[in-house]
């Protein structure tokens, strides 16, 4: 028997229970709440963002060092997939602020999720999804460019925009990448905060996240656009912008979870 039935209230489908009817502009309220959390005892959040910047820079350096620059663009897109997992410490700080607990960097790093190891199981699934997307990107390149070696970043842009094969790869790659991005966003955006705050399993959290996103599509599309735009700014600044942008989005995502869940 459901909670609504126990209380005597008329029951409604679960899908309808998860519909919040929030206007798209609510997403900017989440961003503002994230901004407040960022600058409330800002040092732990900024150090967290600095660690993300250093890790990102190290990965990019490693790709070039190992001559794997042909997976650079898929790797950057994959950052959006695993970002919610990396941000779990920022969710911890926002939750601490809600509960009146003084946040600290140690509490943000040594996170104890209510769901225990289920959160890391979800993280492994997200990493696998990122690897699948990277492999799909390589296959798309091979379909349009054949088996010739990657020409390098200095030449690939010209090839993309001045050849028929390049335009085909842009169109197909954008469509496939968009599907991966939409699915990964729906799966992860609420799953990781949910596993942090609630005792549940990975698949329930991911399924609930998908349901909540698609039952509240206008505001979640707005939030997704904000995340994409700010992440792009962070990347084009040589990842330096992520020192502030990543914590901002992490704290904002926690508030989106609280509002929708």
LINZIJO-V438307 format. One record per residue. N is the residue number from 0. RES is the residue in three letters. SS is DSSP state (~ for helix, > for strand, _ for the rest). PHI is phi in whole degrees, 0 to 359 (999 if undefined). Layout:
N,RES,SS,PHI
N,RES,SS,PHI
//
This chain:
0,UNK,_,999
1,UNK,_,282
2,UNK,~,298
3,UNK,~,294
4,UNK,~,289
5,UNK,~,296
6,UNK,_,278
7,UNK,_,90
8,UNK,_,283
9,UNK,_,297
10,UNK,_,283
11,UNK,_,217
12,UNK,_,302
13,UNK,~,302
14,UNK,~,300
15,UNK,~,287
16,UNK,~,298
17,UNK,_,268
18,UNK,_,266
19,UNK,_,259
20,UNK,_,57
21,UNK,_,273
22,UNK,_,291
23,UNK,_,301
24,UNK,_,295
25,UNK,~,301
26,UNK,~,301
27,UNK,~,289
28,UNK,~,294
29,UNK,~,296
30,UNK,~,296
31,UNK,~,295
32,UNK,~,296
33,UNK,~,296
34,UNK,~,298
35,UNK,~,296
36,UNK,~,296
37,UNK,~,301
38,UNK,~,266
39,UNK,_,270
40,UNK,_,54
41,UNK,~,289
42,UNK,~,303
43,UNK,~,300
44,UNK,~,294
45,UNK,~,291
46,UNK,~,294
47,UNK,~,298
48,UNK,~,296
49,UNK,~,297
50,UNK,~,295
51,UNK,~,295
52,UNK,~,299
53,UNK,~,296
54,UNK,~,295
55,UNK,~,297
56,UNK,~,297
57,UNK,~,294
58,UNK,~,295
59,UNK,~,297
60,UNK,~,301
61,UNK,~,296
62,UNK,~,298
63,UNK,~,289
64,UNK,~,297
65,UNK,_,269
66,UNK,_,58
67,UNK,_,250
68,UNK,~,296
69,UNK,~,291
70,UNK,~,256
71,UNK,~,299
72,UNK,~,296
73,UNK,~,299
74,UNK,~,294
75,UNK,~,295
76,UNK,~,294
77,UNK,~,296
78,UNK,~,302
79,UNK,~,292
80,UNK,~,286
81,UNK,~,268
82,UNK,~,307
83,UNK,~,301
84,UNK,~,290
85,UNK,~,298
86,UNK,_,275
87,UNK,~,301
88,UNK,~,294
89,UNK,~,289
90,UNK,~,298
91,UNK,~,300
92,UNK,~,295
93,UNK,~,299
94,UNK,~,294
95,UNK,~,300
96,UNK,~,297
97,UNK,~,298
98,UNK,~,270
99,UNK,_,77
100,UNK,_,264
101,UNK,_,289
102,UNK,_,287
103,UNK,_,212
104,UNK,~,296
105,UNK,~,296
106,UNK,~,292
107,UNK,~,285
108,UNK,~,274
109,UNK,_,267
110,UNK,_,283
111,UNK,_,251
112,UNK,_,280
113,UNK,_,299
114,UNK,_,270
115,UNK,_,64
116,UNK,_,291
117,UNK,~,300
118,UNK,~,293
119,UNK,~,283
120,UNK,~,296
121,UNK,~,298
122,UNK,~,300
123,UNK,~,296
124,UNK,~,295
125,UNK,~,295
126,UNK,~,296
127,UNK,~,296
128,UNK,~,299
129,UNK,~,296
130,UNK,~,295
131,UNK,~,296
132,UNK,~,296
133,UNK,~,295
134,UNK,~,293
135,UNK,~,298
136,UNK,~,296
137,UNK,~,296
138,UNK,~,295
139,UNK,~,298
140,UNK,~,300
141,UNK,~,295
142,UNK,~,296
143,UNK,~,263
144,UNK,~,252
145,UNK,_,76
146,UNK,_,263
147,UNK,_,290
148,UNK,_,299
149,UNK,_,299
150,UNK,_,285
151,UNK,_,102
152,UNK,~,295
153,UNK,~,288
154,UNK,~,249
155,UNK,~,294
156,UNK,~,297
157,UNK,~,297
158,UNK,~,296
159,UNK,~,299
160,UNK,~,260
161,UNK,~,237
162,UNK,_,232
163,UNK,~,297
164,UNK,~,298
165,UNK,~,296
166,UNK,~,295
167,UNK,~,299
168,UNK,~,294
169,UNK,~,298
170,UNK,~,295
171,UNK,~,292
172,UNK,~,297
173,UNK,~,294
174,UNK,~,295
175,UNK,~,294
176,UNK,~,298
177,UNK,~,297
178,UNK,~,295
179,UNK,~,299
180,UNK,~,296
181,UNK,~,297
182,UNK,~,294
183,UNK,~,295
184,UNK,~,297
185,UNK,~,296
186,UNK,~,290
187,UNK,~,258
188,UNK,_,298
189,UNK,_,252
190,UNK,~,296
191,UNK,~,292
192,UNK,~,301
193,UNK,~,296
194,UNK,~,292
195,UNK,~,292
196,UNK,~,264
197,UNK,_,233
198,UNK,_,272
199,UNK,_,204
200,UNK,_,256
201,UNK,~,299
202,UNK,~,289
203,UNK,~,296
204,UNK,~,297
205,UNK,~,292
206,UNK,~,295
207,UNK,~,296
208,UNK,~,299
209,UNK,~,300
210,UNK,~,297
211,UNK,~,295
212,UNK,~,296
213,UNK,~,282
214,UNK,~,274
215,UNK,_,228
216,UNK,~,297
217,UNK,~,303
218,UNK,~,289
219,UNK,~,285
220,UNK,~,296
221,UNK,~,295
222,UNK,~,294
223,UNK,~,299
224,UNK,~,294
225,UNK,~,297
226,UNK,~,299
227,UNK,~,296
228,UNK,~,296
229,UNK,~,290
230,UNK,~,295
231,UNK,~,299
232,UNK,~,299
233,UNK,~,299
234,UNK,~,287
235,UNK,~,289
236,UNK,_,272
237,UNK,_,72
238,UNK,_,74
239,UNK,_,298
240,UNK,_,298
241,UNK,~,293
242,UNK,~,301
243,UNK,~,258
244,UNK,~,293
245,UNK,~,297
246,UNK,~,299
247,UNK,~,301
248,UNK,~,289
249,UNK,~,297
250,UNK,~,295
251,UNK,~,296
252,UNK,~,296
253,UNK,~,300
254,UNK,~,290
255,UNK,~,294
256,UNK,~,297
257,UNK,~,296
258,UNK,~,285
259,UNK,~,270
260,UNK,_,290
//
